[in-house]
Amino acid sequence: MDYLYTLSGFAVGAIVGLTGVGGGSLMTPLLVLLFGVHPATAVGTDLLYAAMTKAGGTVAHGRKGHIDWQVTGRLAAGSIPAAALTIWVLSLLPEGSNAISKIVSHGLGFALLLTAIAILFGRKLREYASRHDESPLRQCCLGKITVGVGVVLGVLVTISSVGAGALGVAALFFLYPKLSPVKIVGSDVAHAVPLTLVAGLGHWLLGSVDWALLGALLLGSLPGIWLGSHLSAKVPEHILRRILASMLVLIGSKLVFT
């Protein structure tokens, strides 16, 4: 079965390299629905997988000056405590019950639907934000709103492993329309590393990480990301994103309504 995990990691890695999104939003439901991995184990394993893969991206973006550390810090100020609190709440649920599985499955489905919306309507959201950049609410409370968004991301990512990528980028484009796209992406990647690490370690303490599975996924995904990145200029991105969003809607609906 390990080679199938590695092959899946390669496929998801290639999609991430091609589109810039799709890591947790594809990997976790793939593990749950196709391989029958327990939802909590799939989420915990994918969180540490994301932390390891995005750490390299953070170093690369940081060296090029593509990270706005103030924005990253604001998000982390909300997301890290929220992730820790969410792990604590999950730890209070009785062992052996289906409560955690149901919470994770429904949270995963909800996060996938939000991610699909962010992928489909990201450009319209950015255009709307640009037109309302000087609003009084934005001028007075942007920092607090960013921390609040971090809280929401912290809860969603901890429960589902989804949201640190596409949702984080969409939120930053909406909140900071004047920030360059490369800094939006760099800041989001930098924020995702401590968030997924804290949430992933929390799941590990809960016994929800499969280290052998993690190794098999990394073995495939790293060359997949490399290949996808090199092919990205040759494939129409808007077509890939629409296909990806459609897949997320179908998968998310199945998880929410079953």
N, C-alpha and C positions, 0 to 999 in steps of 0.2 A: 504493500500500500504506500510505502514511503515514496516510491518513484512517481506515483500519481499526485501526491502532495507537492513534490518538486515540480512536476509538470504544471500543476495549477498555479504554483508560485511564479513560474516563468510566464504563464499567460497573463496573470494579473499584473505582474511587473511590466510586461510589454505594453499593456493598456495604460498603466500609470505613465510610462515613458512617452506614449503617444499623446495623451490628453492632459496630463498633469493631475488628474483625479482618478478615483476608482480603487484606491488601496483597500481601506477598511470597508468601503461600501460594496465591494465585490468579494473580498477575501472572506469576511465573516459569514455572510449568507451562503457562500459556496461551501464552506466547511460544515455549516449547520444543515443545509438542505441536501447537498450532494453526498457528503461523506458521513452524515449522521453524528458529527461531533456535538457534544453537549453545548448548548448556547453559551453558558458561562465560561467553559473552557475555550471555546472559539474566540470569544471576546477577549479574555485575558491573554491568550497566546498572541492574538493579532495586535493587541496594544503594545506588547514588548517588541513584536516584529516592526511596528511602525516607529517606535522610539529608536531602534537600531538603524533602520534604513534612512530615517530623516535626520539622524545625527550628522551623517556625511554631508547631506544637503545644507545643513546649517553652517557647517565649517566653510563650505564653498561659497555660500551667500555672504557669510560674515567677512571673508577675505576680500570680496568684491565691493563691500560697503552697501549691500542690498538689504540690510536689516535696520528697521527703525526700532531701536531698543526701547524707546518710551512706549510705543504702541504695544510691543511684545510684553513689556512689563505690566501694562494696564490689564491686558487680557489674562496674564498669569496670576495677577492679584485676585482675580475672580475665580479663575478655573481651578487652580491648585487646591485652595480650601474646599471648593465645591466637590472636587474629585475625592478628596480625603473624607469629606462628610458622607458622600454617597457610598463609598466603600464601608464606612462605619455602619450605615443603615443596612446595607446588604449583609454585613456580618451578624446583625441582630436577628435575621430571619432564621427560622429553625432549620437545622441540617436535615437533608433527606426529603424536604418538602419540594413541591413543584413551584413554589413562589418565585424563587430566583430565576428559574427557567422561563416562567411566564413573563416576568418583568423584563428580562433581557430580550426575549423574542419580540414582545410588543414594542419595547423601546427601540430595538433594531429596526423594525418595520417603519416606525414613525420617523426615525432619523433618515432612513433611505428615501422616504417620500419627500422630506424636506430637502435632502440633497438633490433629488431629481428636479425639484422646483428651482433650486439655486443654479443648477446647470442650465436649465431651459430659459430662465428669465433673468440670468445674471446681468446681461447687457442692459435690459430695460431698467433694472434696479439701479445700475450705475448711472444711467442717464437721468433718472429721477433724482438721485442723490446730488448730482452735479447741479441740477436746476434749483435745488433747495439748500445749497451749501452754506448760505448766509442766514439760515433760520435762527431765531433767538434761542431755541432749545439746544441746537447744536453748539452755538457759541458759548452758552453758559455751562452746559452739562456733558460735554463730549467725553471727558475723562471718566465720569461716573457711569455713563451709558456703556462705554467700552468695558469697564469692569463688570457691569451687569451682563453684557454679552458673554464675557468670559465665564461667568457663573453658569449660564445656560449651556455653553459648550462643555464645561467641566462635567456637568451632570450627564449630558447626552453621550459624550465620548466614553465616560466611565461605564455607563450602562450598555452601550451598543458598540463601542470602538469606532463609530462613524461620526463625522462632523468636524474633526480637526482640519481636514483638507478643504473640501468644496464649500462647506458651510462657513468655515472660518474666513476663507477668501471672500466669499459673497458679503459677509458681514463687514469686513474691512473696506471693501470697495464702496459699500453703502455709507459707512461712517467717515471714511477718509478719501473722498473722490479725487482730491488734488494730489494724493500720494501716487507715485508712479507704479504701474503694474508690477514691475520687477521687485519693488520694495514691499508691495502688498504680499506677494508670494513669499519673499524672503522672511518677512516678519511673521507670517502665518506658519511657515515651516519651523522657524526658531521657537515659536510658542508651542507647537505640537510636540516637540521633543520632551520638555519637562512634564507636560500634561500627560502624554501617553506613558511616560516612564513611571510617574507617581501612580496613575491608575493601574498600569500593568503590574507593578510591584504589589499594589493592594490586592489585586486578583490572585497574585502568587501566594500571598499570605492566606487567602481564602481557599487555596488549593485548586485554583482554576487556571493553571498554566501547564501546558504539555511541552516540555523542553525538546523532546525528540521531534515533535511536529514543527516547532519553531525552527529548528535546524534545517529540516527538509524544505520548509517554505523559503527560508533565506537562500538556500542552495540554488533554487530555481529563480527567485525573484530578482536577485542582483544582476545576473546576465540578461534577464528579461527587460529590466529597466534600461540597461545600457543599449540593448537592441532597439527598444521602442523610442528612445531619445534620438537615435540616429535616423530612424525612419519617419519621425514626426513631421519633417519638412516635406515629405513626399505624399502624405495622406491628408485629405481635407478634414481639418479638425472639427468643423461644424457638423459634418455627417457623423463622425465618431461620437461626438458629445450627445447628439440626438439619440443615437442607438443606445448609448450608455444610459441616458436618462430614461428611455423607454424600459430598459431592463430593470432599472431600479424601481420604477413604478410597479411593475409586475411582481417583483420579488417583495417589495415593501408591502404591497396590498395583501399578498399571500400570508406574510408574517403577522400583519395587524388583524386580519379578519379570519384567522384560523386558530 
